[in-house]
Amino acid sequence: MNIDFPPPSNGTYNNAGSSRRLAAYLEHEDLERMEKGIYTEGFFNLTEENLYKSQVVKDIDNNKAQLLKTDAKFYAIHISPSAKELRVMGNTEQEQAEAMKKYVREIFVPEYAKNFSKGLSAEDIKFYGKIHFDRGRSENTEGNMHCHIIVSRKDQSNKIKLSPLTNHKNTKKGVIKGGFDRINLFQQAEIGFDKLFNYNRSLDESFGYYNIMRNGSISDQLKIQELTNSLQHDDMNSVSQTVNLVDLGSSSVLSIFLPKIHGENIDELRKVEEIKRKKWNPGLKR
């Protein structure tokens, strides 16, 4: 699962003004699909679907109390399942789209809310999602369904500022309280996906593996590659579903991979890995 936050720009992702340009871009494939007689997906939020762009723009643009002219008014999020993940989400585009909406509503947005450490729930987040079925730069002819999300900088009450791009995490003092824990979001979103769709994720397609291979030391990268090669398929699945693989820079990286952990207390294992967590690269994408 690749989840990323496109950085603000002077073009489509300019978030200092109206969301109209981004919302219009998110409708770009609809006309072509309608001309071919293929169904399209309107915008959706936590409880509604088939919403019009005009409603999205109005709702996002009016939710900006006390924000300065140059402040971010909203953020964009991409959620892109792998081909293997898509296969467990459904056999048709429509089935996959319904599964994606279920995942966004039941897993991703609740985890997004929790990671601000402000006691927020999914109901506090003002967002609109849009399902796309084509990736313009992809060479694949199928398996391209993904989701774009526009999420307001302010919560539903229009009182609390929320930034998923902040480098603060669970801060108690200073001007910024709470912050945002992106690495935990990526982990929990992956765990939630696997539980929701009963997905048997292998070690080498897990967030932790990707994280170490991208940001870990050469030593840790070699260790995890050796571990991946040595584990049997069933054990790899068991490990990846139970343990968070984020012990970057540690000389004991192998200690967080237990080849035989069937029946272990998953919550306890997660608590251990929470303690082990290191600082990370805020630009990380998975």
Buried (B, 14 or more C-beta within 10 A) or exposed (E): BBBBBBEBEEEBBBBBEBBBBBBEBBBEBBEEBEEEEEEBBBBBBBEEBEBEBEBBBBBBBEBBEEBEEEEBBBBBBBBBBEEEBBBBBBEEBBEBBBBBBEBBBBBBBBBBBBBBBBEBEBEBBBBBBBBBBBEEEEEEEEBBBBBBBBBBBBBBEBEBBBBBEBEBBBBEEEEEBBBBBBBBBBBBBBBBBBEBBEBBBBBBBBBBBBBBBEBBBEEBBEBBBEBBEEBEEEBBBBBBBBBBBBBBEBEEBBEBBBEEBEEEEEEEBBEEBEEBBEEBEBEBBB
